[in-house]
Amino acid sequence: MGFQAATDLHTAVDLGVNAAIVATDTSRHVKDCKLALHSGLDVLVEKPIATDSYEALGLVTLAKNLNRRLYVACVLRFSESLN
């Protein structure tokens, strides 16, 4: 088992991946997640999932309707316990 990396979603889909990690600027999270979900991919998005709760709920609903998984990563890079 291995993994492949791509710098854009279209290339990733062409490679046959089944999941995407969205680690873009927060303002792009919804757009990038929607594109990945509509491309048939499960998604791990860094927090915050969206800029407001309505967009977040829209992503959750979209993932559910498309039978895709949507996860939110909680990065703890500034946690004192990790320093």
C-alpha positions in Angstrom: 0.0 0.0 0.0 1.3 3.4 -0.9 0.3 6.9 -1.7 0.7 9.4 -4.5 0.8 13.2 -4.2 -0.4 15.8 -6.6 -0.4 19.6 -6.6 -3.9 19.9 -8.0 -7.1 18.0 -7.7 -7.5 17.2 -11.4 -4.1 15.5 -11.5 -5.0 13.6 -8.3 -8.3 12.3 -9.8 -6.4 11.3 -12.9 -3.9 9.3 -10.7 -6.9 7.4 -9.3 -6.6 8.5 -5.7 -9.6 8.0 -3.4 -9.1 10.8 -0.9 -7.9 14.4 -0.8 -6.3 16.6 1.9 -7.5 20.2 1.7 -4.8 22.4 3.3 -5.4 25.6 1.5 -6.2 29.1 2.7 -9.4 29.1 4.8 -11.2 31.1 2.2 -10.8 28.3 -0.3 -11.8 25.4 1.9 -15.4 25.2 0.8 -14.6 25.5 -2.9 -11.8 22.9 -2.8 -13.8 20.5 -0.6 -16.8 20.7 -2.9 -14.6 20.0 -6.0 -13.1 17.0 -4.2 -16.4 15.6 -3.0 -18.0 16.0 -6.5 -15.0 14.2 -7.9 -15.9 11.2 -5.8 -13.2 11.7 -3.2 -13.3 11.4 0.6 -11.8 14.6 2.2 -9.7 15.6 5.1 -9.8 19.3 5.5 -7.8 21.3 8.0 -9.8 23.4 10.5 -11.7 25.6 10.2 -13.9 23.6 7.8 -15.4 26.9 6.5 -15.7 30.5 7.3 -19.2 30.2 8.7 -21.5 27.5 10.1 -23.8 27.6 7.1 -21.0 26.7 4.7 -19.8 24.0 7.1 -23.3 22.5 7.3 -23.5 22.7 3.5 -20.3 20.6 3.2 -21.5 18.1 5.7 -24.8 17.7 3.8 -23.0 17.5 0.5 -20.7 14.7 1.7 -23.6 12.8 3.2 -25.7 13.1 -0.1 -22.7 12.0 -2.2 -21.9 9.1 0.3 -18.4 10.5 0.9 -16.5 10.9 4.1 -15.6 14.4 5.3 -13.1 14.8 8.2 -11.7 17.9 9.9 -8.1 17.9 11.1 -7.3 19.7 14.3 -3.7 20.8 14.1 -2.1 21.4 17.5 1.1 23.0 16.4 0.8 25.8 18.9 -0.1 23.6 21.9 2.3 24.0 24.8 2.1 20.3 25.5 3.8 19.6 22.2 6.7 22.1 22.6 
